[in-house]
């Protein structure tokens, strides 16, 4: 750097978005190292629950409804992820489940090797679905965090044999 170069002229990949994604990655990594994956996932789940409540309130208020129907829930799960650069789409949808897939993560490469960060998706999807449909079981079948190159998330909307057999987190509406 010569004497005429100012700090603002430096070509640094530093902005608010990258800073916050890196901060969350480091917080998740520190939690995973200090308390273990399960406990870290639990802490992140609590944050995800609050985020799910907040996002659900935003959509229901904007749509002018008290609760969302099944189709609206599916559309909102995709829309909210699109808004934060998650690139989710619906692969399959029926009365029992919503299957979503994504080719990118809002945390981008900061999610790699930080699977506890996926609890944010699980909880946001689970809270919104259960708040409106009464029940959700979210199964993170494949995740970018675990190196799959994409995410595949199954949101079971009804209890039953298929949901009971799946390994995931359950959410209940009030």
N, C-alpha and C positions, 0 to 999 in steps of 0.2 A: 504494500500500500504506500503510494507516494503521499506527499504532504497535501496534495490538492484533493485527494479522494476522501469523501465523507463516509460515515458509517452507513448512511442510507443508500449509497451507491454500491455497496457490496452485494454481490449476487448470492444471497443466502436464501435457502428454502424455508424461511421462517415466517409464519403467519399465524393468526389466531386458530384457524382450523387445525393445522398441523400441530401446533403447540398443545391444544386440548386433546387431540387424539393420542399424542405421545404421552401426555399426562395421565390419561385414563389407562393406557397400556402399562405404564410404570406402576401406577397404583395397583392394578390387577396383578402384575408380576410380583410386586412386593407382598401383597396379600397371599398369593399362592405360595411364595417362599416361606413366609413367616407362619401362617396358620394352616397351609395345605390347600389343595384344590377344592375340596368339599366345602370348607369354611369360607374360602374366598368366593366361591359360587354363591354361597348363602348371603354374604354381604352384598354382592352385586345384585342378587335377586331382590333384596329389599329396595334398592334404588330403582330397579326395574319395575317393581310394584307401584312405587310412587309415580314413575314416568307413565306407566300404563293408565293409572287413574287420571293423570293430568291430560294425556292425549285423548282418552275416551271422553273426558269432559269437553275438550276443545271441539271434537267432531259432533257430539250430540248437541251442543249449544249451537254450533254453526248450522247444523241440519234442522234445528228446531224440534228435536224429538227427545223423549225421555230414554227410550231404549232403541237400539238398532236391530234390524232384522238380519237373518243369516246372510243374505246377499250383501247388505251394507257392511257387515263385519268383514266379509272376505275382501270387499273393495277397499275398505279402510286399511286393512293389514298391508295391502299392496301399496296404496297411496302414501301412507306414512313412510314406508321404506323408500319409495321413489323420491319423496321430498328430501330425505336425508342421504340420498345416493346409495341406496341398498339394492336397487335393480331387481326387486322381487316380482314374480309373476305367479299366477295360479296355474298349476299343472293339472289338478283334478279337484272337483268339488261335488259333494253330494250331501245328503241329510246327515251323514255320520262324521264327515271330516272335510277339511280343506287342506290340500297339499300345495305347498309353495316351494318355489325354487328361486335361487338368486345366483347371479354370476359375479356379484361384487358385494363388498361389505362397506357400511358407512365408515368403519374404522380403517379401511383399506389394509395395507400391509401391517399395520400396528396390531391387528388381531392375531397374526400368526403366532402359534405356540402360546396363546393366551385363551384357552377354551372357556375359562370362567367368564370372559366378556360376553359369551354367547347367552348367558343368563339374562342379559338385557333383552334380547329378542324373545327368549322364552317367556319372560315375565310380561313384557309389553303385550305380546300376542295372547298370552293366557289370561291376563287381567281384562283386556278389552273383550275377548270372546266370552269369558265367564260372566262378566258384568252384564252382558246383553243377552246371552243365550242360556245362562245358568250353570254351564259346565264347560271346561276345556281340559284337555290333556295334550301338552305340547311335547312332541318328540323331535329332537334334533338329530335326524338320521345321518346327515353328512354336513360338515361345516368347513368353511375356509380356514378357521382357526386351527383345525386338525390337519390341514394340508390337502383337503379334497379338491380345491380349485373352484368349488361352488358350495352352496348350502341347499339342503333339502330339509324342509320343516313340515311335519304333519301336525295339524291341529285337529284333534278329535273333539267333536262338538256334542257328542252323546256318549254316555257310559254304555258299555256293552262288551261282548267278547273281544272284538278287535282292539278297542281302547284298553281293556283290562290286560291284554297280552303285551301291549306296547310298553317299552321302557321310556318313561318321560315324567314330567312334572304335572300334577293335577292342580286345577284351579276351580274354585266354586264361587258362584255369584251369591249375592246377599238375598 
